[in-house]
Amino acid sequence: METNERLLLMIPGPTIVDPKVLRAMSKPIMPHREKEFSEMFLEQAERMKQVFRTKNDLFLLAGSGTAAMDAAVSNTIKPGEKVLCIVSGKFSERFTEIVKCYGGEALELNFEWGKEIDVNKVKEALDENNDIKAITVVHNETSTGVKNPIKEIGEIVKETNALLIVDTISSLGGDNINVDEWNIDLCATGSQKCLAIPPGIAAISISEKAWNVIEKTNGYSYYLNLKKYKKHKHHAPYTQPVSMVYGLKVALDMIFEEGLENRIERHRRLAKATREGVKGMGLKLFPEKEEICSNTVTSLHVPEGMDDKKIREIMKDKYNIVIAGGQAHLKGKIMRIGHMGNVSKRDILCTLAALELALKEVGFKIELGNGVRKAQETMDGE
């Protein structure tokens, strides 16, 4: 089945890939052990540190962002050790599953999906369990459209011996993240979100505090054993996705040409415009407060009595635009619009226009153009 080359992906990843990145990835493969590739590979890891805002060690891994999540846990947690898993969505649940997979004792601190994480409860949990070895948390929950207070959590965790493990897969490069200032010990991300290249490369940063733990741990994954990456510091211990590294280089060129701060600000403006457009249609945002809304994905309630699958099918089949539905117990209850990576103002306006038309077609009472107008006014006023 051939894909539609004009399909506009407005989902929480994978995202639109610039033709310059695709052209770079089509170059002939070079041997992954040759000096030329090793230098390019290590250079991209160093450049990624600027996006992470860290001086810590950083490694590129072959895999999706989940590989980095897996590496963070499997290299630091021994069977039976306690991990405080802050759960507020589908992907923080994944951290819990990884901890359990490696024999850790996952202490789940659950928050209602779409609600704010209460950092006081995080502190209480740490105070009550002084033998906790690590805390896992997701910065930006694409399942809910909520971003979480990592800086505040980091201030609490730094006063303990526990490690702070953070998933920034859907926010790095699209929202403010400062690994060193926020006291993040292991920070995981992936390539197919705000970095805007295809899935296939993960990245993880490791603090000295984390290395002190890793050196005393066997490492329960062969492929993702971070001590092997540290030992083979001039190249990765295993074959890397050569074409993906070509693409990463060009994607980072584009990020630094735009300017990281400018890129983050663009994401913020487009997120705000999307939210205003959604509200202009008479729809309700899913997060309980707008202050906690994500920079990279907007989640909204499906209008009562409406079939979100039908709405999304109309958008795809008639207008070549794809948005996402809900996950787990939110399936059929929310829709999610991704606005990360290389998304433009035009992409937002086209998506909102298609959503309006699809809503009207399924019987939702809507004033066509109102959402688009609200979004445009927001963009013009920024």
ABEGO torsion letter per residue (X at the ends): XBBBAABBBBBAOBBBBBAAAAAAAABBBBBAABAAAAAAAAAAAAAAAAAAGBABBBBBBBEBAAAAAAAAAAAABBBGBBBBBBBAEAAAAAAAAAAAAAGBBBBBBBBBBGBBBBAAAAAAAAAABAABABBBBBABBAAAGBBBBAAAAAAAAAABABBBBBBAAAABGABBBBAAAAGBABBBBBAABAAGBBBGBBBBBBBAAAAAAAAABAEABAAABAAAAAABAABBABBBBAAAAAAAAAAAAAAAAAEAAAAAAAAAAAAAAAAAAAAAAGBBBABABAAABBAABBBBBBBBGBBAAAAAAAAAAAAGBBBBBBBEAABGABBBBBBBEABBAAAAAAAAAAAAAAAAAAGBBBBBGAAAAAAAAAAAAX
